[in-house]
Amino acid sequence: MLCGCCDSGQEVEELKEVSTLPILVPELREGTESRKAAPSHGTFSVAIPMKGHISFGVKLDVTDTAVGPMIIDIQSGAVTSFNDRNPSQAIQIWDTIAELEDAKGMVAVYEKMNGPLPETVRMTLRRPRQLNAMLSKKDGPLGVLLDYKPSSVGSLISSVKESGLVAKWNKEHPEDALSTGDRILKINGKMPTGDAIIQEIKNAGDLNLTVLKFAQ
């Protein structure tokens, strides 16, 4: 404790000696990046370290050639390691890979993923918004054309007709209108594949559709 005096000999307020400590900045673990969190839906980019991995460790659906491969499962690999170290930017199932380094589009991205890669791979993803559409089949046919493959997860909407259940839904719910490029993921809580998609729609009474809408 210090006691300070002025020139006139009058004692001034007592001062306390304070010790200073260095400010320690925590180091980021290898592969961890200080970036803003991924959006709930929309486009974002990540940098994935490939060191120590021979693959991304993801399973892809390649139905939508206009957008890019969609991640339908995440297994052991570079993506899992990235997610563990970057939880706020974690890649999720249903994310679509729009760009991989300089590759864009289904074919180019798929070829790039299976070719030689740099130590750190830049990836741009599109995360869909999920919505539920409740449709009553007593109001008519669905009124859409669907695009799917035998192993597709859900079905892409390739065209919306001017009349039908979807057209009616769109008029009543413009903020959640279904459009070309959206993917019907579930039908009444079920996730059918291939021809089972059409059969499920035919056999169902009212339809509760879980739909993935990708940002344009």
C-alpha positions in Angstrom: 0.0 0.0 0.0 1.4 3.5 -0.9 0.7 6.8 0.8 1.1 9.8 -1.5 2.0 13.4 -0.3 1.8 16.7 -2.1 4.5 19.4 -1.9 2.8 21.3 0.9 3.1 18.3 3.2 -0.7 17.6 3.1 -1.6 13.9 2.9 -3.7 12.9 -0.1 -6.0 10.0 -0.6 -4.4 6.6 0.1 -3.4 4.7 -3.1 -3.4 0.9 -3.5 -0.7 -0.8 -5.4 -2.2 -3.1 -8.0 -0.3 -5.8 -9.8 -1.0 -6.4 -13.5 -1.4 -9.8 -15.1 -0.9 -10.6 -18.8 -4.1 -11.2 -20.9 -4.1 -14.8 -22.2 -5.8 -15.4 -25.5 -6.9 -19.0 -25.9 -5.4 -20.8 -28.9 -7.8 -22.3 -31.4 -7.4 -26.0 -31.9 -6.1 -27.1 -35.3 -8.9 -26.9 -37.8 -11.0 -24.6 -35.7 -12.0 -21.2 -37.2 -13.3 -18.1 -35.5 -16.2 -17.4 -37.9 -19.9 -16.5 -37.6 -22.4 -19.4 -37.1 -24.0 -21.1 -40.1 -27.5 -19.8 -40.8 -30.7 -21.8 -40.0 -31.2 -21.7 -43.7 -29.4 -20.1 -46.6 -25.9 -20.1 -48.1 -22.7 -20.3 -46.2 -19.0 -21.3 -46.7 -16.6 -23.4 -44.6 -13.0 -24.5 -44.8 -12.5 -28.2 -44.1 -9.1 -29.6 -43.2 -8.4 -32.9 -45.0 -5.2 -33.8 -43.1 -5.4 -37.3 -41.7 -8.6 -38.1 -43.7 -9.0 -40.0 -47.0 -12.6 -38.8 -47.6 -15.2 -36.4 -46.4 -17.2 -39.2 -44.9 -20.6 -38.1 -46.3 -23.3 -40.0 -48.3 -24.9 -38.0 -51.1 -28.2 -37.8 -53.0 -27.6 -36.8 -56.6 -31.2 -36.3 -57.8 -31.1 -32.5 -58.2 -28.5 -31.9 -61.0 -29.3 -28.2 -61.1 -28.3 -27.6 -57.5 -25.7 -30.1 -56.5 -25.3 -33.2 -54.3 -27.3 -33.2 -51.1 -25.8 -34.7 -47.9 -28.1 -37.4 -46.6 -25.7 -39.0 -44.0 -22.5 -38.0 -42.2 -20.1 -40.8 -41.2 -16.5 -40.9 -40.0 -14.3 -38.6 -42.0 -13.2 -35.0 -42.6 -16.7 -33.5 -42.1 -17.3 -35.2 -38.8 -13.9 -33.9 -37.5 -14.8 -30.4 -38.8 -18.2 -30.5 -37.0 -16.6 -31.6 -33.7 -14.2 -28.6 -33.8 -16.7 -26.1 -35.3 -20.1 -26.8 -33.7 -21.5 -23.4 -34.7 -20.7 -24.1 -38.3 -21.5 -27.8 -38.3 -22.5 -29.3 -41.6 -25.9 -31.0 -41.4 -27.8 -33.6 -43.4 -30.0 -32.0 -46.2 -27.3 -29.4 -46.8 -26.5 -29.2 -50.5 -22.9 -28.7 -51.8 -23.2 -25.8 -54.2 -19.4 -25.3 -54.7 -16.3 -27.2 -53.9 -13.1 -25.2 -54.5 -13.6 -24.0 -58.1 -16.2 -26.7 -59.0 -19.9 -25.8 -59.3 -22.8 -28.0 -60.2 -23.5 -31.7 -59.7 -21.0 -33.3 -62.0 -18.1 -30.9 -61.3 -18.6 -31.1 -57.6 -18.9 -34.9 -57.5 -15.8 -35.3 -59.6 -13.9 -32.8 -57.4 -14.8 -34.7 -54.3 -13.4 -37.9 -55.7 -10.2 -36.4 -57.0 -7.0 -35.0 -55.4 -7.8 -32.3 -52.9 -5.7 -29.6 -51.1 -5.0 -29.8 -47.4 -7.9 -27.4 -46.7 -11.0 -27.6 -48.9 -13.3 -24.6 -49.4 -17.0 -25.6 -49.5 -20.1 -23.5 -50.1 -23.3 -25.1 -48.9 -27.0 -24.3 -49.2 -29.1 -25.1 -46.2 -32.9 -25.6 -46.8 -35.7 -24.3 -44.8 -38.2 -27.0 -43.7 -41.9 -26.4 -43.8 -45.0 -28.5 -43.4 -47.9 -28.3 -46.0 -51.2 -29.7 -44.9 -53.3 -30.7 -48.0 -56.7 -32.3 -48.2 -57.1 -34.8 -51.1 -60.8 -34.1 -51.2 -59.9 -30.8 -52.9 -58.5 -32.6 -56.0 -55.2 -34.0 -57.3 -51.8 -32.9 -56.0 -51.1 -30.9 -59.2 -47.3 -31.3 -59.5 -44.8 -33.3 -61.5 -42.2 -35.1 -59.4 -38.7 -36.1 -60.2 -37.0 -39.0 -58.3 -34.6 -41.9 -58.7 -35.0 -45.4 -57.3 -32.8 -44.5 -54.3 -33.8 -40.8 -54.0 -34.5 -39.4 -50.6 -37.9 -37.8 -51.1 -38.9 -36.3 -54.5 -38.1 -33.1 -56.3 -40.9 -30.9 -57.5 -40.1 -30.4 -61.2 -43.3 -28.5 -62.1 -46.3 -27.0 -60.4 -49.6 -27.0 -62.3 -52.0 -24.0 -62.3 -54.7 -26.1 -60.5 -54.5 -28.7 -57.8 -53.8 -29.1 -54.1 -50.4 -27.4 -54.3 -51.7 -24.5 -56.4 -54.4 -24.0 -53.8 -51.9 -24.1 -50.9 -49.7 -21.6 -52.7 -52.6 -19.1 -53.0 -53.4 -19.5 -49.3 -49.8 -19.5 -48.1 -47.7 -17.3 -50.4 -44.9 -17.0 -47.8 -44.6 -20.9 -47.9 -45.5 -21.5 -51.5 -44.1 -24.7 -53.0 -42.2 -24.3 -56.2 -39.9 -26.0 -58.7 -36.8 -27.3 -57.0 -38.3 -27.9 -53.6 -38.0 -31.4 -52.3 -40.9 -33.3 -50.7 -38.9 -35.1 -47.9 -41.7 -36.8 -45.9 -45.3 -37.8 -46.5 -47.3 -38.1 -43.3 -44.1 -38.6 -41.4 -42.8 -41.3 -43.7 -39.7 -41.0 -45.9 -40.4 -43.2 -48.9 -37.9 -43.7 -51.7 -38.4 -44.4 -55.5 -41.8 -45.5 -56.7 -43.0 -45.8 -53.0 -43.3 -42.0 -53.1 -46.1 -42.1 -55.6 -47.8 -45.1 -53.9 -47.7 -43.3 -50.5 -49.4 -40.2 -52.0 -52.1 -42.4 -53.7 -52.9 -44.4 -50.6 -52.9 -41.5 -48.1 -56.0 -39.6 -47.1 -55.1 -36.1 -46.2 -51.4 -35.2 -46.8 -48.9 -33.7 -44.4 -45.9 -32.9 -46.5 -42.5 -32.1 -45.0 -40.8 -29.9 -47.7 -37.2 -28.7 -48.0 -37.0 -25.2 -49.6 -33.6 -24.1 -50.7 -32.6 -20.4 -50.9 -32.3 -19.2 -54.5 
